[in-house]
Amino acid sequence: MPRCYPMMVDLTGKPVLVVGGGVIALDKVELFLKFEAAVAVVSPDLHPDLQAHLAASATSPVPTGRATWTGRPWPWAPRTTAP
């Protein structure tokens, strides 16, 4: 059985990277925004709910608790086709 430890971190204003744009990424982004982190999402595609969440976050008057999206694959993503 793996040994785990709880980690208490103040994420206010801290940069957080979420790689991927699916349902799991949506859950993570929502959680990080609750703690006012500065979230960056990197994914070529976004789940529709995550896209709506990012659009709403962009209009937040407070810079912390915002999320941005870069519409490209993560640099170390496996290639699906030969170069």
C-alpha contacts under 8 A as a table, 3 or more apart, distances in Angstrom:
res1	aa1	res2	aa2	distance
10	D	35	F	7.76
11	L	14	K	5.09
11	L	15	P	7.92
11	L	32	F	7.64
11	L	35	F	5.98
11	L	36	E	6.49
11	L	37	A	5.11
12	T	35	F	6.09
12	T	36	E	4.81
12	T	37	A	5.00
12	T	38	A	7.73
12	T	64	T	6.64
12	T	65	G	7.73
13	G	36	E	6.12
13	G	37	A	4.87
13	G	38	A	5.46
13	G	63	P	7.81
13	G	64	T	4.90
13	G	65	G	7.26
14	K	37	A	5.17
14	K	38	A	5.63
15	P	37	A	6.20
15	P	38	A	4.71
15	P	39	V	5.87
15	P	40	A	7.32
16	V	32	F	7.81
16	V	37	A	6.56
16	V	38	A	6.02
16	V	39	V	4.78
16	V	40	A	6.16
17	L	39	V	5.93
17	L	40	A	4.94
17	L	41	V	6.03
17	L	42	V	7.59
18	V	25	A	6.50
18	V	28	K	7.49
18	V	29	V	7.31
18	V	39	V	7.16
18	V	40	A	6.14
18	V	41	V	4.80
18	V	42	V	6.43
19	V	25	A	7.31
19	V	41	V	5.85
19	V	42	V	5.00
19	V	43	S	6.17
19	V	74	W	6.77
20	G	25	A	5.93
20	G	41	V	6.98
20	G	42	V	6.05
20	G	43	S	4.79
20	G	44	P	7.93
20	G	45	D	7.88
20	G	46	L	7.78
21	G	24	I	7.74
21	G	25	A	5.39
21	G	26	L	6.98
21	G	41	V	7.29
21	G	42	V	7.38
21	G	43	S	5.42
21	G	44	P	7.64
21	G	45	D	5.90
21	G	46	L	4.38
21	G	47	H	5.83
21	G	50	L	7.17
22	G	25	A	5.28
22	G	26	L	6.29
22	G	46	L	6.16
22	G	47	H	5.10
22	G	50	L	7.62
23	V	26	L	4.97
23	V	27	D	6.39
23	V	47	H	6.65
23	V	50	L	7.82
24	I	27	D	5.17
24	I	28	K	6.34
25	A	28	K	5.04
25	A	29	V	6.02
25	A	50	L	7.84
26	L	29	V	5.19
26	L	30	E	6.15
26	L	47	H	7.66
26	L	49	D	7.40
26	L	50	L	5.27
27	D	30	E	5.29
27	D	31	L	6.25
28	K	31	L	5.11
28	K	32	F	6.09
29	V	32	F	5.16
29	V	33	L	6.02
29	V	39	V	6.93
29	V	67	A	7.69
30	E	33	L	5.26
30	E	34	K	6.36
31	L	34	K	5.26
31	L	35	F	6.89
32	F	35	F	5.28
32	F	36	E	6.52
32	F	37	A	5.58
32	F	39	V	7.10
32	F	65	G	7.72
33	L	36	E	4.78
33	L	37	A	5.51
33	L	38	A	7.47
33	L	39	V	7.25
33	L	65	G	4.73
33	L	66	R	6.72
33	L	67	A	7.60
34	K	37	A	7.73
34	K	65	G	7.02
35	F	65	G	7.07
36	E	64	T	5.07
36	E	65	G	3.72
36	E	66	R	7.33
37	A	64	T	5.72
37	A	65	G	5.05
37	A	66	R	7.11
38	A	63	P	7.55
38	A	64	T	5.41
38	A	65	G	5.61
38	A	66	R	5.43
38	A	67	A	6.02
39	V	65	G	7.41
39	V	66	R	6.25
39	V	67	A	4.46
39	V	68	T	6.36
40	A	67	A	5.61
40	A	68	T	4.90
40	A	69	W	5.89
40	A	70	T	7.56
41	V	67	A	7.20
41	V	68	T	6.04
41	V	69	W	4.68
41	V	70	T	6.20
42	V	69	W	5.91
42	V	70	T	4.89
42	V	71	G	6.22
42	V	72	R	6.32
42	V	73	P	6.58
42	V	74	W	6.21
43	S	46	L	6.81
43	S	69	W	7.58
43	S	70	T	6.50
43	S	71	G	5.35
43	S	72	R	5.26
43	S	73	P	5.13
43	S	74	W	6.61
44	P	70	T	7.60
44	P	71	G	4.50
44	P	72	R	4.23
44	P	73	P	5.17
45	D	71	G	6.69
45	D	72	R	7.89
46	L	50	L	6.21
46	L	51	Q	5.85
47	H	50	L	5.20
47	H	51	Q	6.21
48	P	51	Q	5.02
48	P	52	A	6.32
49	D	52	A	5.14
49	D	53	H	6.14
50	L	53	H	4.91
50	L	54	L	6.11
51	Q	54	L	5.21
51	Q	55	A	6.27
52	A	55	A	5.10
52	A	56	A	6.28
53	H	56	A	5.21
53	H	57	S	6.09
54	L	57	S	4.92
54	L	58	A	6.16
54	L	66	R	7.93
54	L	67	A	5.86
54	L	68	T	6.60
54	L	69	W	7.44
55	A	58	A	5.29
55	A	59	T	7.14
56	A	59	T	5.71
56	A	60	S	7.08
57	S	60	S	5.29
57	S	65	G	7.46
57	S	66	R	5.16
57	S	67	A	5.92
58	A	66	R	6.16
58	A	67	A	6.64
58	A	68	T	7.21
60	S	63	P	7.05
60	S	65	G	7.72
60	S	66	R	6.61
62	V	65	G	6.86
62	V	66	R	7.49
63	P	66	R	5.92
73	P	77	A	6.49
74	W	77	A	5.36
79	R	82	A	7.10
